[in-house]
Amino acid sequence: MRDLATEFEAERGRLLAVAHRMLGSRSEAEDAVQETWLRYANALADPTARDEVRDLRAWLTTTCARICLDVLRSARVRREAYVGEWLPEPLVTPLEGSGADGFAPDPAERAVRTEQLGTALMVVLERLAPEQRVAFVLHDVFAVPFARVAEVLGTSEVSARQLASRARRAVTGPDAPRQTADPAEQRRVVEAFVAATESGELARLLEVLAPDVVFVGDSGGHFPAARRPVVGAEAVGRFALGLFGRAGRYRHRVLARPVLVDGVLGLQIETVHTDGRPLRMVTAFAVDDGRITAVYNQLNPEKVSALPPLDPAEVWPPRW
């Protein structure tokens, strides 16, 4: 007799990766995977539907993608009414217990991490039409054949190729943040960013910021945040000094540690807002050619509240 739970659990990590790439929300991705499980169990319970599940991975991926497509279509209205800038819910994993480069995950997360896109590309994917996003994620990220992508989208294979091609141009276009750094370069640049903000010297900070760097903050309306992206090295530098430099003045109230945010180096920070409320932030960076091209600061409590709290010993500035 088939062990349905075991078969499904073997694919869960990949399904979570597919759903998270499409939806930008860990909680929504988990809901999509749970719905996939229910449909899988129902299919195997029905003798007439059982024959459809010949290639388990393909069937589960197709089913999960269809669920995500429905969610994406309905999410458009909700996100148009979102307060301020929208950033994806960060997928945060610790550096501890990882490989020699500090970027290899534990076995439970390995299936998710192997096809990670990073926050920079997640932000670009959010600008795409739902059909484009699904086509790109399935084919370009997870190597799903276009024939099956077309099946998911309910269109022709030619149309599926066109949707993926349009998405690819957006992802690689001049407006997309550049993220090419390997782990060693990421660490060097982020360390330099933290040291520069600690020093309070704008000139020193400008050395690690690309001329066209962008800073995006998502508070969901819960905390004061820039309602539009901050663009340009000097503007971002001054903004970063005001935000992160403040940590130096209130060091006894700030905890921080380096983490992986959607597969690239970032920071998890806990402090107290000026109004006395606890404030938790997850900051992700895009790094290219030795400089930071984008900073993504997630401080919406609805998107970071599920993270495990930091240890009181993890003070600012973060220890590497």
KEKE-3310 file (N, C-alpha, C; in steps of 0.2 Angstrom, whole numbers, plus 5000, padded with zeros to 4 digits):
npx = (5004:5002:5012:5005:5008:5022:5027:5022:5029:5042:5042:5039:5047:5052:5040:5036:5046:5043:5030:5033:5041:5032:5022:5027:5026:5028:5018:5006:5012:5013:5000:4996:5003:4998:4984:4987:4992:4979:4972:4979:4978:4964:4964:4970:4962:4951:4947:4946:4953:4966:4975:4979:4990:5004:5017:5023:5030:5029:5015:5011:5018:5012:4999:5000:5005:4994:4985:4993:4992:4979:4978:4987:4981:4970:4976:4980:4971:4971:4984:4985:4979:4988:4997:5009:5026:5027:5035:5041:5037:5050:5061:5069:5084:5096:5114:5121:5128:5129:5138:5155:5156:5147:5134:5127:5112:5103:5098:5084:5080:5086:5081:5073:5082:5090:5084:5083:5079:5082:5079:5079:5076:5064:5056:5056:5049:5036:5031:5026:5013:5002:5002:5013:5023:5021:5024:5038:5044:5041:5047:5060:5066:5063:5064:5053:5045:5039:5027:5020:5019:5011:4999:4996:4993:4983:4984:4992:5007:5015:5011:5014:5028:5030:5025:5034:5046:5043:5043:5056:5064:5060:5065:5079:5081:5086:5081:5080:5086:5104:5111:5124:5134:5145:5145:5157:5160:5147:5148:5159:5155:5143:5148:5156:5146:5139:5149:5152:5140:5140:5151:5146:5150:5146:5154:5161:5152:5146:5156:5152:5140:5131:5130:5116:5109:5095:5083:5071:5057:5046:5033:5020:5011:5012:5023:5032:5038:5047:5037:5039:5052:5068:5081:5097:5114:5118:5106:5101:5112:5111:5099:5101:5111:5103:5094:5101:5112:5107:5106:5118:5118:5108:5113:5112:5099:5098:5097:5106:5109:5119:5110:5103:5093:5081:5091:5102:5115:5110:5102:5095:5086:5083:5074:5069:5055:5054:5042:5041:5036:5040:5052:5055:5066:5070:5083:5088:5100:5106:5120:5132:5147:5155:5148:5133:5118:5104:5094:5083:5071:5062:5049:5036:5026:5017:5023:5035:5034:5034:5046:5060:5065:5079:5094:5099:5112:5116:5121:5121:5135:5132:5139:5151)
npy = (4994:5011:5024:5038:5050:5050:5049:5062:5071:5070:5078:5090:5101:5106:5110:5120:5129:5132:5138:5149:5156:5160:5167:5175:5175:5167:5161:5161:5152:5140:5138:5135:5124:5115:5114:5108:5095:5090:5089:5080:5068:5066:5063:5051:5043:5042:5030:5033:5044:5041:5036:5048:5052:5049:5053:5059:5070:5079:5080:5085:5098:5104:5105:5113:5124:5129:5132:5142:5152:5155:5162:5172:5180:5184:5191:5203:5214:5216:5220:5231:5240:5241:5248:5260:5254:5238:5223:5206:5193:5189:5175:5168:5161:5154:5157:5149:5132:5129:5126:5127:5139:5146:5147:5136:5127:5119:5101:5100:5112:5112:5108:5119:5129:5127:5132:5146:5163:5176:5192:5203:5199:5193:5205:5210:5200:5203:5213:5208:5201:5189:5177:5178:5178:5165:5157:5160:5157:5143:5138:5144:5144:5132:5123:5117:5109:5118:5113:5108:5119:5127:5119:5121:5135:5135:5137:5139:5131:5139:5152:5151:5151:5164:5171:5168:5173:5187:5189:5186:5196:5207:5203:5203:5215:5233:5240:5231:5227:5223:5208:5199:5195:5183:5172:5176:5189:5196:5195:5203:5216:5219:5219:5230:5240:5240:5244:5257:5263:5263:5271:5284:5292:5299:5299:5288:5278:5280:5274:5260:5260:5258:5270:5271:5265:5258:5260:5252:5251:5242:5244:5241:5251:5251:5256:5272:5275:5276:5281:5280:5272:5276:5283:5283:5286:5296:5300:5288:5285:5295:5292:5279:5281:5288:5278:5266:5270:5275:5264:5263:5274:5269:5257:5248:5244:5237:5222:5211:5200:5192:5184:5173:5179:5175:5168:5175:5185:5194:5204:5202:5212:5218:5230:5245:5255:5273:5276:5267:5254:5237:5233:5224:5220:5215:5215:5215:5213:5218:5214:5219:5219:5223:5233:5239:5237:5238:5239:5231:5233:5225:5228:5226:5220:5210:5202:5198:5193:5180:5175:5168:5174:5185:5181:5188:5191:5194:5207:5224:5231:5218:5202:5193)
npz = (5000:4996:5004:5007:5014:5016:5003:4999:5008:5004:4993:4998:5001:4989:4983:4992:4989:4975:4977:4986:4978:4968:4976:4985:4999:5014:5022:5014:5004:5011:5014:5001:4998:5007:5002:4990:4995:5000:4988:4982:4990:4989:4975:4974:4982:4973:4962:4948:4946:4950:4940:4934:4942:4938:4936:4949:4955:4944:4943:4956:4956:4945:4950:4962:4956:4949:4960:4965:4955:4955:4967:4965:4956:4963:4973:4967:4969:4983:4985:4978:4987:4997:5010:5007:5002:4995:5000:4998:5010:5020:5018:5030:5036:5047:5049:5056:5058:5045:5029:5024:5018:5024:5018:5016:5018:5032:5031:5031:5025:5012:5000:4997:4997:4986:4974:4976:4974:4979:4987:4978:4965:4968:4971:4958:4951:4957:4950:4938:4927:4934:4925:4918:4929:4934:4923:4921:4933:4934:4922:4920:4933:4939:4929:4922:4909:4894:4889:4900:4907:4899:4901:4914:4914:4905:4891:4875:4870:4863:4868:4881:4881:4876:4887:4897:4891:4890:4904:4907:4901:4909:4921:4918:4914:4912:4923:4933:4949:4952:4956:4959:4967:4975:4989:4997:4993:4996:5010:5013:5008:5015:5028:5027:5024:5037:5045:5040:5042:5056:5059:5055:5045:5030:5018:5018:5018:5005:4998:4997:4991:4976:4962:4958:4968:4977:4990:4999:5009:5019:5029:5031:5035:5049:5055:5054:5038:5022:5010:4996:4986:4990:4981:4973:4978:4987:4993:4998:5006:5017:5022:5026:5036:5045:5049:5052:5058:5070:5078:5084:5094:5102:5107:5118:5117:5105:5096:5085:5070:5058:5044:5032:5019:5009:5003:5002:5009:5024:5037:5053:5064:5080:5090:5099:5095:5094:5100:5110:5106:5102:5089:5075:5062:5045:5035:5018:5005:4989:4979:4969:4959:4969:4976:4984:4977:4980:4994:5005:5016:5028:5039:5043:5055:5053:5044:5049:5062:5065:5066:5075:5091:5094:5102:5118:5118:5106:5100:5093:5084:5072:5074:5065)
capx = (5000:5007:5012:5004:5012:5029:5028:5021:5034:5048:5042:5036:5052:5052:5033:5036:5050:5039:5024:5035:5044:5027:5018:5031:5023:5029:5011:5002:5015:5012:4993:4995:5006:4993:4979:4990:4991:4972:4970:4983:4975:4958:4965:4972:4956:4947:4950:4946:4958:4972:4979:4982:4996:5009:5023:5021:5033:5025:5008:5011:5020:5006:4993:5002:5006:4987:4983:4996:4990:4972:4980:4990:4975:4966:4981:4982:4967:4973:4991:4984:4977:4993:4999:5016:5029:5026:5040:5039:5038:5057:5062:5075:5087:5102:5120:5124:5127:5130:5144:5161:5155:5141:5128:5124:5107:5102:5095:5077:5079:5090:5076:5070:5087:5093:5081:5082:5080:5084:5074:5080:5072:5057:5053:5055:5043:5030:5029:5024:5007:5002:5003:5021:5026:5020:5028:5045:5046:5040:5052:5067:5068:5062:5065:5047:5044:5034:5021:5017:5018:5005:4994:4995:4990:4977:4985:4996:5014:5018:5009:5018:5035:5030:5024:5041:5051:5042:5045:5064:5066:5059:5070:5086:5081:5090:5077:5080:5092:5109:5113:5128:5140:5146:5145:5162:5159:5142:5150:5163:5151:5138:5152:5158:5140:5138:5155:5151:5134:5142:5155:5142:5153:5143:5159:5163:5146:5146:5160:5150:5134:5131:5127:5109:5106:5088:5081:5064:5055:5039:5030:5013:5008:5012:5028:5034:5043:5047:5031:5042:5059:5074:5085:5103:5119:5118:5100:5101:5117:5109:5093:5104:5114:5098:5091:5105:5117:5103:5108:5124:5116:5104:5116:5109:5092:5098:5100:5106:5114:5118:5106:5101:5087:5080:5097:5108:5117:5106:5102:5089:5087:5077:5076:5063:5054:5054:5036:5041:5034:5046:5053:5059:5067:5074:5086:5091:5104:5108:5127:5135:5153:5158:5144:5126:5113:5098:5093:5076:5070:5055:5048:5029:5025:5013:5028:5041:5032:5035:5054:5062:5068:5086:5097:5101:5120:5117:5121:5123:5134:5131:5145:5151)
capy = (5000:5017:5028:5045:5055:5049:5052:5069:5074:5070:5084:5096:5106:5109:5113:5126:5134:5134:5142:5155:5160:5163:5171:5180:5175:5160:5159:5159:5146:5134:5136:5132:5117:5111:5113:5103:5089:5088:5087:5073:5063:5065:5060:5044:5040:5041:5026:5036:5050:5039:5035:5054:5053:5044:5057:5062:5077:5084:5081:5090:5104:5107:5106:5118:5130:5131:5135:5149:5156:5158:5166:5178:5184:5188:5196:5210:5219:5217:5223:5238:5244:5241:5255:5261:5249:5231:5218:5199:5190:5186:5168:5169:5155:5156:5155:5143:5125:5129:5124:5131:5146:5150:5148:5130:5126:5112:5097:5102:5118:5111:5108:5126:5134:5126:5136:5152:5169:5182:5197:5208:5196:5193:5211:5211:5196:5205:5218:5204:5198:5182:5172:5179:5175:5157:5154:5161:5153:5136:5136:5147:5143:5125:5118:5113:5110:5123:5109:5107:5126:5128:5115:5125:5142:5134:5141:5135:5131:5145:5157:5150:5153:5171:5174:5167:5177:5194:5190:5186:5203:5211:5201:5205:5222:5238:5242:5226:5227:5219:5204:5194:5193:5177:5173:5180:5196:5198:5197:5209:5222:5220:5221:5237:5244:5241:5248:5264:5266:5264:5277:5290:5295:5298:5298:5281:5274:5281:5269:5254:5261:5260:5277:5271:5261:5260:5258:5251:5249:5239:5243:5239:5256:5250:5261:5277:5272:5280:5279:5278:5270:5281:5282:5287:5284:5301:5300:5282:5285:5299:5288:5273:5283:5290:5272:5261:5274:5276:5259:5265:5278:5265:5250:5244:5241:5234:5215:5210:5195:5190:5179:5172:5182:5173:5165:5180:5188:5200:5206:5202:5217:5219:5236:5248:5261:5279:5276:5261:5247:5233:5234:5219:5221:5210:5219:5211:5217:5216:5217:5218:5223:5226:5238:5238:5240:5238:5238:5230:5233:5223:5229:5225:5215:5204:5197:5196:5191:5172:5174:5166:5180:5185:5180:5195:5192:5196:5215:5228:5229:5211:5198:5189)
capz = (5000:4996:5010:5004:5018:5015:4996:4998:5012:5000:4988:5001:5001:4982:4982:4996:4985:4970:4980:4989:4973:4965:4980:4989:5006:5016:5025:5008:5001:5015:5013:4994:4998:5011:4998:4986:4999:5000:4981:4981:4994:4986:4969:4975:4984:4968:4957:4941:4945:4952:4934:4932:4946:4936:4937:4955:4955:4939:4945:4962:4954:4941:4955:4966:4952:4948:4966:4966:4950:4957:4973:4962:4953:4968:4977:4964:4972:4989:4985:4976:4992:5002:5013:5006:4997:4997:4999:5000:5016:5020:5020:5034:5039:5051:5046:5060:5056:5038:5027:5025:5015:5028:5014:5014:5023:5035:5027:5030:5020:5006:4994:4996:4995:4979:4969:4979:4969:4982:4987:4973:4960:4971:4970:4951:4950:4959:4945:4932:4927:4937:4921:4917:4934:4934:4917:4922:4939:4932:4917:4921:4939:4941:4923:4920:4901:4892:4888:4906:4909:4895:4904:4920:4912:4901:4885:4871:4872:4860:4872:4887:4879:4875:4893:4900:4888:4893:4911:4907:4899:4915:4926:4916:4911:4916:4929:4938:4954:4950:4962:4956:4971:4978:4997:5000:4991:5000:5017:5013:5006:5020:5033:5026:5025:5044:5048:5038:5046:5063:5059:5054:5039:5023:5012:5019:5016:4998:4994:4996:4988:4969:4961:4957:4973:4979:4997:4999:5016:5020:5036:5030:5038:5056:5057:5049:5033:5016:5006:4990:4986:4990:4975:4973:4983:4993:4997:5002:5012:5022:5025:5030:5042:5050:5051:5055:5063:5076:5082:5088:5099:5107:5106:5123:5115:5099:5094:5077:5068:5050:5042:5025:5018:5003:5000:5001:5016:5026:5044:5057:5069:5085:5094:5102:5092:5098:5104:5115:5103:5099:5082:5072:5055:5041:5029:5013:5001:4982:4979:4962:4957:4975:4979:4986:4972:4983:5001:5006:5024:5030:5046:5044:5060:5050:5039:5053:5069:5066:5066:5082:5094:5094:5109:5121:5117:5099:5100:5087:5077:5072:5074:5059)
cpx = (5004:5006:5012:5008:5019:5031:5027:5027:5040:5048:5040:5041:5052:5045:5033:5041:5046:5034:5027:5038:5038:5023:5021:5029:5024:5022:5007:5005:5013:5004:4992:4998:5001:4987:4981:4990:4984:4970:4973:4980:4968:4959:4966:4966:4951:4950:4951:4951:4965:4977:4982:4989:5001:5016:5022:5024:5029:5018:5007:5013:5015:5000:4994:5003:4999:4984:4986:4994:4983:4974:4983:4985:4971:4970:4982:4977:4969:4980:4990:4982:4982:4995:5007:5019:5028:5033:5038:5041:5045:5057:5069:5078:5094:5108:5123:5123:5127:5137:5150:5160:5150:5135:5124:5119:5107:5098:5087:5075:5082:5086:5074:5076:5090:5091:5079:5083:5083:5079:5074:5075:5065:5053:5051:5049:5036:5027:5025:5017:5007:5004:5011:5025:5027:5024:5035:5047:5046:5046:5059:5070:5068:5062:5059:5046:5038:5027:5017:5015:5011:4999:4992:4991:4984:4978:4989:5003:5018:5017:5013:5025:5035:5029:5031:5046:5050:5045:5053:5067:5065:5064:5077:5087:5085:5087:5078:5087:5097:5111:5117:5134:5139:5146:5150:5162:5153:5144:5154:5160:5147:5142:5154:5152:5139:5143:5154:5145:5136:5147:5152:5145:5150:5148:5161:5158:5145:5150:5158:5143:5135:5128:5119:5106:5099:5087:5074:5062:5048:5037:5023:5009:5008:5017:5029:5039:5042:5041:5033:5049:5063:5079:5091:5107:5118:5112:5099:5106:5114:5103:5096:5107:5109:5094:5095:5110:5114:5105:5114:5123:5112:5106:5113:5102:5092:5101:5101:5111:5113:5114:5106:5094:5085:5086:5103:5109:5112:5106:5095:5091:5081:5079:5069:5061:5053:5047:5035:5039:5040:5046:5057:5060:5071:5077:5090:5095:5105:5115:5129:5141:5156:5154:5136:5122:5106:5098:5085:5075:5063:5054:5040:5029:5022:5018:5034:5040:5034:5042:5055:5066:5076:5088:5100:5108:5121:5116:5123:5130:5134:5138:5145:5155)
cpy = (5006:5021:5035:5050:5055:5052:5059:5073:5075:5076:5090:5102:5110:5113:5120:5131:5136:5139:5149:5159:5164:5168:5176:5180:5168:5157:5157:5153:5140:5133:5133:5125:5112:5109:5107:5096:5086:5086:5080:5068:5061:5062:5053:5040:5038:5036:5029:5041:5047:5038:5042:5055:5048:5047:5061:5069:5082:5085:5086:5097:5108:5109:5112:5125:5133:5135:5142:5154:5159:5163:5173:5183:5188:5193:5203:5215:5221:5221:5230:5243:5244:5247:5255:5255:5242:5227:5211:5197:5187:5179:5168:5162:5157:5154:5149:5136:5124:5127:5129:5138:5150:5150:5142:5128:5119:5108:5098:5107:5117:5112:5115:5130:5133:5130:5143:5158:5175:5187:5201:5205:5195:5199:5212:5207:5199:5210:5214:5202:5191:5177:5172:5176:5168:5154:5155:5157:5145:5134:5138:5145:5135:5120:5114:5114:5114:5119:5109:5114:5128:5125:5119:5131:5141:5138:5136:5135:5137:5151:5157:5152:5161:5174:5174:5172:5185:5194:5190:5192:5207:5209:5203:5212:5227:5241:5237:5227:5222:5215:5198:5192:5186:5178:5177:5188:5199:5200:5203:5216:5224:5222:5228:5242:5245:5245:5255:5267:5268:5270:5284:5294:5294:5296:5290:5276:5274:5276:5262:5254:5262:5266:5277:5266:5263:5257:5258:5248:5247:5239:5241:5245:5255:5254:5266:5274:5276:5277:5277:5276:5276:5279:5286:5286:5289:5301:5294:5282:5289:5295:5282:5275:5285:5283:5268:5264:5275:5270:5260:5269:5274:5258:5246:5241:5238:5227:5214:5204:5194:5184:5178:5175:5180:5171:5169:5183:5194:5201:5205:5207:5217:5225:5238:5254:5267:5279:5271:5254:5243:5233:5229:5220:5216:5214:5214:5216:5214:5219:5215:5222:5227:5232:5236:5241:5241:5236:5237:5229:5231:5224:5229:5219:5209:5199:5195:5193:5184:5171:5172:5172:5179:5184:5187:5196:5194:5204:5218:5231:5221:5208:5193:5182)
cpz = (5000:5002:5007:5007:5016:5008:4995:5002:5008:4995:4991:5000:4994:4981:4986:4992:4979:4972:4982:4983:4969:4969:4984:4997:5008:5019:5019:5004:5005:5014:5006:4994:5002:5006:4992:4989:4999:4993:4980:4984:4991:4979:4969:4978:4979:4962:4950:4940:4947:4946:4932:4936:4944:4937:4943:4956:4950:4941:4951:4960:4950:4946:4959:4962:4950:4954:4967:4961:4952:4963:4970:4959:4958:4972:4974:4967:4979:4990:4982:4981:4998:5004:5012:5001:5000:4995:5001:5007:5016:5022:5024:5037:5042:5047:5050:5058:5049:5036:5027:5023:5019:5024:5013:5020:5027:5030:5026:5025:5013:5000:4992:4994:4988:4974:4971:4974:4972:4982:4981:4967:4962:4970:4963:4949:4952:4954:4939:4933:4930:4932:4919:4923:4935:4929:4919:4928:4937:4928:4919:4927:4941:4935:4921:4912:4900:4891:4894:4909:4906:4899:4910:4919:4908:4894:4881:4873:4869:4865:4879:4886:4879:4882:4897:4897:4890:4900:4911:4906:4905:4920:4925:4914:4915:4922:4935:4943:4952:4956:4959:4961:4974:4985:5000:4999:4995:5007:5017:5012:5012:5026:5033:5026:5033:5047:5046:5041:5053:5064:5058:5048:5033:5018:5012:5017:5008:4994:4993:4993:4980:4968:4961:4962:4975:4986:4997:5006:5016:5027:5036:5034:5046:5059:5052:5044:5027:5012:4998:4991:4986:4985:4975:4979:4989:4997:5001:5008:5018:5026:5029:5037:5048:5053:5055:5060:5070:5081:5086:5094:5104:5107:5112:5122:5108:5099:5087:5076:5061:5049:5035:5024:5010:4999:5000:5008:5018:5034:5047:5063:5074:5089:5097:5098:5097:5102:5109:5112:5101:5092:5079:5064:5052:5035:5025:5008:4994:4981:4972:4961:4963:4979:4980:4981:4975:4990:5002:5014:5025:5037:5047:5049:5057:5046:5043:5060:5070:5067:5074:5084:5094:5102:5111:5120:5110:5098:5094:5089:5077:5071:5069:5060)
residu = (MET:ARG:ASP:LEU:ALA:THR:GLU:PHE:GLU:ALA:GLU:ARG:GLY:ARG:LEU:LEU:ALA:VAL:ALA:HIS:ARG:MET:LEU:GLY:SER:ARG:SER:GLU:ALA:GLU:ASP:ALA:VAL:GLN:GLU:THR:TRP:LEU:ARG:TYR:ALA:ASN:ALA:LEU:ALA:ASP:PRO:THR:ALA:ARG:ASP:GLU:VAL:ARG:ASP:LEU:ARG:ALA:TRP:LEU:THR:THR:THR:CYS:ALA:ARG:ILE:CYS:LEU:ASP:VAL:LEU:ARG:SER:ALA:ARG:VAL:ARG:ARG:GLU:ALA:TYR:VAL:GLY:GLU:TRP:LEU:PRO:GLU:PRO:LEU:VAL:THR:PRO:LEU:GLU:GLY:SER:GLY:ALA:ASP:GLY:PHE:ALA:PRO:ASP:PRO:ALA:GLU:ARG:ALA:VAL:ARG:THR:GLU:GLN:LEU:GLY:THR:ALA:LEU:MET:VAL:VAL:LEU:GLU:ARG:LEU:ALA:PRO:GLU:GLN:ARG:VAL:ALA:PHE:VAL:LEU:HIS:ASP:VAL:PHE:ALA:VAL:PRO:PHE:ALA:ARG:VAL:ALA:GLU:VAL:LEU:GLY:THR:SER:GLU:VAL:SER:ALA:ARG:GLN:LEU:ALA:SER:ARG:ALA:ARG:ARG:ALA:VAL:THR:GLY:PRO:ASP:ALA:PRO:ARG:GLN:THR:ALA:ASP:PRO:ALA:GLU:GLN:ARG:ARG:VAL:VAL:GLU:ALA:PHE:VAL:ALA:ALA:THR:GLU:SER:GLY:GLU:LEU:ALA:ARG:LEU:LEU:GLU:VAL:LEU:ALA:PRO:ASP:VAL:VAL:PHE:VAL:GLY:ASP:SER:GLY:GLY:HIS:PHE:PRO:ALA:ALA:ARG:ARG:PRO:VAL:VAL:GLY:ALA:GLU:ALA:VAL:GLY:ARG:PHE:ALA:LEU:GLY:LEU:PHE:GLY:ARG:ALA:GLY:ARG:TYR:ARG:HIS:ARG:VAL:LEU:ALA:ARG:PRO:VAL:LEU:VAL:ASP:GLY:VAL:LEU:GLY:LEU:GLN:ILE:GLU:THR:VAL:HIS:THR:ASP:GLY:ARG:PRO:LEU:ARG:MET:VAL:THR:ALA:PHE:ALA:VAL:ASP:ASP:GLY:ARG:ILE:THR:ALA:VAL:TYR:ASN:GLN:LEU:ASN:PRO:GLU:LYS:VAL:SER:ALA:LEU:PRO:PRO:LEU:ASP:PRO:ALA:GLU:VAL:TRP:PRO:PRO:ARG:TRP)
# end
